[in-house]
Amino acid sequence: MRFGMIGSGSWGTALVKILTQGDHRVNWCVRNDKMAAHIRKRGHNPNYLSSANLDNDLIDLYTDPAEVLKGSDTVIIAVPSAYVSSILGDLTPADFSDKRVISAVKGILPDHNLLLNDHLQREFHLDLKDYFTVMGPCHAEEVAAEKLSYLTFSGTDMQTTEEIAACFRTDYINTVVNDDVYGVQFAAILKNIYALAAGIAHGLEYGDNFLSVLIANCADEMAVFLRRAGARNVDVGLHAYPGDAFHKKSPNYAASVYLGDLLVTCYSPFSRNRTFGNMIGKGYSVKAAQLELNMVAEGYNACKCIHGINRELQAEIPIADAIFEILWEHLPAEAGLRRIEEILI
């Protein structure tokens, strides 16, 4: 496969490292000429994961997404959801002809309130069979440090999904495949909202006992939404091919891409959304927290987008609703958490 990468933040950089370590050539669209020059000269990204060494012999650098698409058959999009439309804005359906797209975007496009696959289908006529996702508990900092991580690749064409996943396997990356394209994306979006809740609780000095109850209830609420959205793997403890302890189980809600990603995003110090929520809990305004974080916390826009989508789905998601009101409707954090306290079981 001829891989292209659109996105030069932490996760895009980590994925480039994974691919080049597997001897895959990557056409990489980075932010500007200055960044490209630095990577060519120094072999690392000057702004993100600067400790990660990159193999320049296998990287061709560009600043134009059209050039990356032209030279690639499989293109990874790893940019914050809020910037997808502007970055792809000058492209045409012809640019995406005969291309496969892998989404590493864990958010909803806020200017359209759409998942990336729906946006690509509407604007560029990309068929769902040519769309894949890479999701899971995969903080870029740990991947860059080569700590064992699990990535889940989803697609409707399971043979191609497995072929793509095989390109990312390394000594420190294990891969899982499933066909729940919508479910894994909504799970990745919701876990960011619930990480905001965990961060707000931490900032308000709730203890670990409360956090464990909060996150358990978030897991249940996420399953409620996923069922309404048509996710395929919401059951726990049920597998299509049960076997002994060494048998590889079929995916379900307890798998890494659903519950695992929720847990790490709520607990890890690497979590941008938990950090953002922590600042809100400590009394920062949204604007001040954004400036202090200096990175995108996907959960901020996601809670507004999910609130809008849920007008149609009508899932019972009171925790996510409270986070929306705290961040978008000026509900005091203390009042929002007291409201959440009352519905926890």
Phi, psi and omega in degrees: 000145175258106187271143169239151178231123172250109184134126183234028172277198184299312185288320176300318179296317179297319180292323175298317178300314180301312184295315182291329175294338175268014179066029175262131178284142183230127168271117192242120175269112180252176194293319184200174182295326180297316178296317180300316180297319180295316180296319178298320185278318189256340180076024173206159179284125184288340187251336185221135179049049186295346178276351182277119178280135183244140182273096183296339179294341183247011183239129171248122189260138178220165172241003181243117180303328180298323178293323178294315179297321181299322185262010185228152171254342180228114188244128177263132175251115184227065177233156176303142185303327183293340184254358185301311185300317182289323182290324180267001191300330182269000181276163181234165175305328179297328180296331183263003181297129179062027177252151167255140179241131174250122179269127169246026182265118181257059180193172175259141178292108190291335180284344178237348184056045183231149166291157184301319182297322179292323177294315181294325178292317183290317186270329188233006176061031178283124180286146181301332180294341180259013183244134182223160177233152169237114186225178176127176179285095191214067175299130186301326182298320179287323176298316179298327178276003178061039172273138187306127180223158180242124177250135177253126177254129181239144177189160179280337177262099188292327179295313179292323177301316179294322179296319178294313181302322182299331181289344184255359182284132176221185176296337183242006176235117169260146182239148178232148177235146170208177184246018186267067189299315180287319182299315182292328179289315179294324177297318180295327179286313183294321182297332176291323177295317182288333174293325173300317179299316179297320179294318178299316178300318179296317179296331177274005174070030165290154183267180182296326179300313179295318181300321180296320179291317179302311185291324176299318178290326174298319179298318178294316180296321178299320179296323178300313180294316182299321177300314180296328182276356176091018178298150189261345191236051187269344180285152176242136177084002178245132180224147180291329184228073181295149180201199180283184187297339183261002179280136179284119185280157172285152184296142169215188187296334179282356183290169187299322187286342178256275185292322181299316180293324176300313184296312184292326181288329178282331188253331191286139173293345176281349185287117178295321183291319175298318180296317178299313178298321178301319179293321177298317179298329179278358175108002176294146167286165178302314181298316180296321179295320178297317180292320180292319181292319179058023173216166182275126170261104187301332184296336182298304177290327184299322183293328175288317180296314180296322177302318179292314180298325184287349173300328178272318184287325179060041173280150177276101183228065184295330179291312178298323178297319180294320178295320175302315182292324178296314188274332187244341183237016170065025171291127178303140183303319180298318180293321179297317179290326176296322176297318179296320179309320188290341184252359181285146178235000000 
